[in-house]
């Protein structure tokens, strides 16, 4: 058994113990179920997928939201200067225009990281100017592409601290920084800032190793922050990286998952919304439910190990349409204590967002795609 498999088994043993799960509030609305039944063609097909929707809506019961509200999520725009890549700019602008057109309007916007591609000043300032078109509250967290040219100096000048918190209508929101605590691997080899950023701008940052993490100082901050919060009240965590082990070779995780989940364990209603993976994802790990959000730039394939247990794969992307497979997300807390996460994917119809087959490209369908690790991934110590 290799070290990656050992890590997975240990995480499952610790977090997925019998009887430990998010509060049993997950449900599929009648509207979603009817659409889903039409997509699968039979009730039996729907039951076979565990009652998870195959389209663009997740309904989750959340305790005691005082009144209805909604917010928007945009992330992973990977902006180059306009003269280098106008397409990524167009899609970010379109997402902002869509958020502006929300009716009723969003209470706030979360930007989930990777605003820039190479962390360059013109990229970050371009992103800042685009987001200024929104006159609602904005909370931004960094991605690795934003940070490692100057170690976050300009990002913090433009957007403030990389972690923050606020309460809104009965829900405690926490924006976590999963980016800045990469171990210093660059000084020993005298890397230039551009070389460091070049390594971190790959999908996995193989040379950097397990760079995604929370850090002891931030774990202590989170523990103090939640100390006075009722254990049955909802907590929503925003992060760039997933807060569970999805696929470590691409840093689809945080390396200090164990102490993080120890802090979260007493809470009955924890939701993590994350970017970085560029794909629709839903999973339940320990007492937390986790939802992967869309990118505006491009969709990543699902990791070679497949998708989380509760996730249905996204349908194949049209390579001739750079708007396909990407978009933004709308999250609504309703007055009857529900939260709805809606993937707003361009230009698909709702029933075309996710696959209806059990396998799809990137999840084991070797008839259409032979899955092989890249050379860089084979170097990963796990």
N, C-alpha and C positions, 0 to 999 in steps of 0.2 A: 504494500500500500504506500503510495507516494505521500508527500507532505501536504499537498493540496487536499487529497481525500481525507487525510487525518484531520485537517482543519475543519472541513465540512462536517465530518462526523461529530467532532467535539462541539461545534456550534449547534448542531441539531440536538445533541444530548443536553446541552445547557439551556437552550432557549425553547425547545419544543417538547418539554417534559409533559407527561400526561396531565390533562386538565389545565394547561397553561395556554392561553390564547387571548387575542383581543376580545373585548366584550362582544357577545353574540348579537351584534347589531347589523350584520351584513344582510342585505335583502335585495331582491331584484324587483323593481317596480313592474306593475302590470303592463305599462307601455313598453318597457324594455323587454319583458318576457314575450309579448306578442310579436315584437319585431324579431326577437331571437328565434321564436318558433317558426316564423316565416323563413328565416335564413337557414335553419337546419332542416325544415321540412317535416319535423315530427316532434312530438312531446318527448319521446324516448331519447332522441338526439340531444334535446336540451338537458335532460336529467343526466345524461352521460358526461356532460361537461361540468357537473357540480354546481349548476345554477349560476355560473359566472356569465355575465353578458358577453356576447361576441361582438358587440358594436361599441359605440363611443360613450356609454354612460355607465358609471358606477354609482349605485345608491348605497349609502352607509348611514345607519341610524347613529346620531350623536346626541348625547344627553344634554338637555337644558340650554340650548341656544336661546337667549332671551327673545330675540326677534330675527326676522329673516335678513340675511345680507349675502353678498357675493363678492368675490375677488377674482383677479385674473393672475395667471402665471405665464411669463415669457422667459425663455432661456436658450442658451446654446446657439447664439447667433453667429459667433465666430467671424466677426466683421474684419475684413480687410479694408484698406482705403477704397473709395469708390472707383478709382481708376484701375484698381487691380481686380476687384470682383464686385460688380454692381448687383449681381443676383442676390447675394446674401444681404445687401443693404435693402433691396426691394422687399424681401420677405420680412425683414425686421420692421420696416415701415408699414407693411400690410398688417402685421400683428398689432402694432400700435393703433392703426386706424380701426381695426376690428374692436379693440378694447374701448376706444373712444365711442364707438357706436353701440356698446352694450346698453340694453334697455330692460330693466332699470340698470343704472350705471354701477360699475364696480366700486366698492368701498376703498379698495387699495390694490396695488400691483406688487407682486413678488417677482423680482428678476433672479433667476436661479443659477447664474454664473456662466462663464465663457462668453462674455459680451464681445471680447476681442479674440483674434486668432493668435497673434504673436505678442500681445501685451504692449504694442507700440503706442506712443502718445496719440498719434493721429487716429488709431483704431478706437481707443478708449474714449477720446473726445467726440468722435463721430457717434458712438453709441450713446454717450451722454446727451448729445444734441437731439438725437432721435427720441429718446425717452422723455425729454423735456416737453414734447408735444402733449404729454398727458398731464392734466392738472389735478390728479388724485395722488394720495400718499403713495410713495414708492419705498420698498424695502429691497435692497440688493445684497446678494452674497456673491463672493468671487468664485471663479473657476480657475483651474491651473493655467489656462491660456491667458488669463488676466493678470497673473501674479508674478511669474518667474522671470520676467525681464529685469525688473527693478525691485523684486521682492515686495510688491504691493504698494510701493510708495505713491505712485500716481493714482492708483485705484482708490486708496484711502483719502487722498486729497480731493478726489471727485465725489466719492460716495460715502465716506465716513468709515466707522469701524466695521470689520467683516462679520461681526456677530451682534445680535440685538434681540430685544424682546418687547412685546406689547400685549395687552389684553384688549379683546374686542368682543363685546356683546356675549360674554359668558365663555369665551374660548381664550386660552393662553397660547400665544404664538411665539415660537422661538426660532430665530435664524441662526444656524450653526455654521461655523467656518471649518470645513473639512479639508482645506487646501494648504494653509500656510505653514503647517508643521511637518513638512517633508524633512527628513534628516539631511544634513549638509553633505552631499556627495560631490559637490562641484569644486570646493576649495582645494582638495588634495590634488586634483589634476589641473588646477589653474584654468578652469573653464572661464571663458568670457560670458558676460550676461546673455549675449546672443546665442552662444553654444548651449548654455543652460536652458534657455527658453526653447531652443530647437529640440532638445531631448524631451522636455515636458509637453511640447505641442503634439507629440505622437499620441495615438489612442491610449497607450498603456504606460508610456514613460518607463520603458524597461530598465534603462540605465539607472533611473532614480529609485527603483525598487518599490516597496510598499509605501508610496508617498501619502496616500489618503489617510487622515487620522483626525481625531478630536483634540488630543493633547491633555495632559493632566491639569493645566491651568483652566482650560475651558470646561473640563469635566467638573471641576470644583465649582466653577461659576454656574453651571447648569444645576448641580445638586442644590446649591444655595437658592437659586431662582425658583425651584420647584418645592422647596421645603414647606412653604405655607400654602401651597395649592391643593385644594381638596382632591383626594385620590380618585373620585368618581367624575370629576369635571374634565372636559376634553382638553387635550394638549396636542397642538399641531407643530411639528418640527419641519423647518425648511432646511434643506442641505443640497449641496451640489452632488456629492456622491451618495449612493445608497448607504443606509446605516446597518446593513446586514451583508453577509457574504454571498454575493451573486456570482461574481467571477473575478477573483483577485488578480489574475494576470493583466487585466485591463483596469485595475483599481476600481472595479465595480463593488466597492465595500469601504469600510474603515477598519484599519488594523487593530484599533483598541475597542472593538465591538463589545468585549466582555464587560468592562467597567461601565460603558455607556448603558447597556441593557440592565445592569444591576441598579443603576439610578432610576431607570424607567419602569422596572418591574412592579413597583407598588401601584402604578397608575393603570386604571382599567380601560382607558379610552385614549390611546396614543396613535396618531397618524403621522407618518413621514411622507412628505412630498419632496421628490428629488429630481435633479436633472442628470446630466453627464451621460446617460445611457442612450439618449436620442430614440426612445421607443416606448410604446405603451407597456406598462408592467403593473401587475398587482400581486402582492404576496402577503402572507401573515407569518411573522416570525416572533415567537414568544408572545408578549402582550401588545405588540405593535403591528399595525397594518401599514403597508408600504406601497406607494403609488408612484411609478415612474412616469415622467412627464415628457411631452413632445419637445423637440428642438425646432427652431426655425431654419437652421442651416441645411442639414441633411439627416437622413435616418441611418443610424448604425445598424448593421446586421445583428441578430441575436448572437450572444456569445456561443462559442463552440460547445459548451456544456448544455445549451438549451435555455429555455425560459423557466422562471419560477413556477412552482407547482400549480398555482391558481391563475396563471396568465395564459391567454390565448394569443397566438402569434399574429403579428400584423401581416397583411397581404403584401405580396411582392410589389416593389416600387417600380414605377414606369421610368426607365432610365432616360427617356426623351422628355420628361416633364420635371424640371427641377423644383416645382412646387409640390410634387407628389410625396406623400409619406411624412410631411412636416406640418407644423402649425403651432398652436398655442393651446392653453387650457383655461377653462372657466370653472370655478368652484363656487357652489351656492350652498349656504346654510339656510334652510327653510324654517318657517315658523313652527312646523310640526316636527322639529328636531331631526331633520335629515340633512345630509350634505351630499351634493351631487357633483361629481367630477366629470366634466364633459371635455373630451378631446375634440378640439376644433381643427380638423385636418383638411388641408386644401388639396385638390378641389373635390374630394370624394363625397359621395352621398353617405349618410350615416351608416347604412347597412353594409357599406364597402370598406369600412375602416379596418376591421380585424378579420382574420381568416376563419373560415368555417370548417376547415380540415384539421385533423389532429396534428399534422406535420406541415411545416412550411419552410421556405428557404431559410437556412440558418438554424433550424431546430431539428435536424436529423433526416431531412428528406433527401437522401443521397441519390435518388433518381435524377434530381435536378441540380444538386450542388454537392461536390465532394468537400467535406470539411477537413481542413488541415491547418494546424497552427503555423503562424508565420515564423520565420527564422528567429525573430526577436523574442517571440513568445516561448520558443523552445529553450531559450537561455534563462527563463524565469526560474528562480531557485526552488519554487514549489514543484 
